[in-house]
Amino acid sequence: MNPMKNTLLLLWMCGGLLSVEVVSAQKSVNDSVLNRTVVVENQYNPEVMDAFKINVLPDVEEPAVAKQEIDYAMQGRTLRQWKLEPMAAMLPESVQDKASRGYVRAAYGNLNNADVKGSYLWNVSSRDELGVMASMYGRNGSLPHLTDPDTWKSRFYRTDISLGYRHDFSKVSLALGGSFASQVFNYMPSWKNTPDYVAGTDRQHYTLGEGFVRISSDGKELPVEFALQAGFGSFKRKYEIYGLGSGSENTVHASGYMAGSVSLSQQVGIGFVMDNMIYDKSLFLKNFTLLQVNPYYTLKNEGLALRIGAHVDFQAGNDGGIKAAPDVKLDYTFASSYTLFVHLTGGAVLNDFRRANDVSPYWMQYGQLQTSYTPFDASVGLKASPADGLGFKLQGGYRITKNELFVLPGLDDDCSLLYASLAQEKAKVAYGGASVSYAYLDWIDFTLSGDYYAWDVPEGMDGLLLLKPQYAVGFSARGKVYDNLHIMLDYRYEGRKDIASFGKADPVNSLSVGAEYELFRRVNVFARLDNLLDKDYLTEAGYPEQGFRFMAGLSCRF
């Protein structure tokens, strides 16, 4: 990466930041007709132990286009949207008749990359269930500097602990639990880090905590299905973020739904989510409340799945008001293995500290983030499985979002640290993509996909698209060499938009290979080589990717 080119670009980006609204790239989630299921983790403990993100609304099931006799993991789930996630587990085993109760994993690599996790689900009795989870991941090593030829000594570690309990009554279930996370890291210093600039620590420490209680119907015995959840969460920053300061964001959260069947194939219901945001006075941010209501009607039969509903969002404070968006989905399955779908959706997305941290832990913002609102996101496509193990998908769509989140790598003239600046602006994007996948038992499994994005932002704001993907091509494969030994390959290339007079950011160019071997039943050793091409580029989080790295470890299910 050219330091002088980056310096000019960073200064331009930060000078223009003040002219836009004060946050992450939304991109369509790759979907596979094969609907692979990750089984390497304890299925009762999600990776991100965030109770507020656990969906208490009824599942929206898409029609299956083909039944797969064997359903096994292809890749591990990432903990975060940014690129410093823990090592991806690669266990290729078939789904077992009885899921394991416990899971432990430990891996270590160069740059002091570490990834440790343990979880256990304890059946206290036939009606009582207790789940615990603890994890730690991070690294401590040198990364490329954005504007200086010297490297930057980077440090990042996150620890999560969670506990959940559930009791089943005759017709309802009661659940309660909580989680705690500690996230410590350092920022990249500016090449202008001199005594003339604002002094301050390059360290940061986030603490996240929450607790919840939930009651829900159990099974189909009651005439009305329901789930109600309430909880409290806190996100605290120990050290000041430039332009915002230090302090905590507290959330009083409630969510739930009620649904009843009109007939065997028809159902009506309503769901809601309410977040009351409360800030420390030192942050000079406005408290506000966001209420999201989702009434809907569904019809399902052998070949048709129809959902007709609406998202009605009311916000009090922080540029509040009432907004509405459609929630319409039509999935039609024909010839037993082809599904045509037309979706028209939208709604509000809360841009709280937790989401900003998901976008980039190095985030900095000027003022208060606004709630992102999508009046509509229209998509149409076809997915099919014309032969056993073979699947493909074609999709295209168009989305409009007010207060879309963008990440800008940059610094302020008065700041001695490099932050990932968050900005907001209205954005439109036309997108399209295709994927093909094939799996044969656990011998071979591969997916090839491609996506294209045509972004449109107000005139003069093209710089916001610096880290947005313009197109992406990905290929992943896993195969069995012989019994108990599997190898994998994963490659992704993301091209970025050419910004007039400033060029374009280096593309994402990532190649990974790995292997896994089952030493004993449920005990596996694995190794993985990431960024095999040793490319330097900025992730969507606005910070540089690690260079070539490897990790090796052991996992066990019990």
Order of alpha helices (4+ residues) and beta strands (2+ residues): alpha-beta-beta-beta-beta-beta-beta-beta-beta-beta-beta-beta-beta-beta-beta-alpha-beta-beta-beta-beta-beta-beta-beta-beta-beta-beta
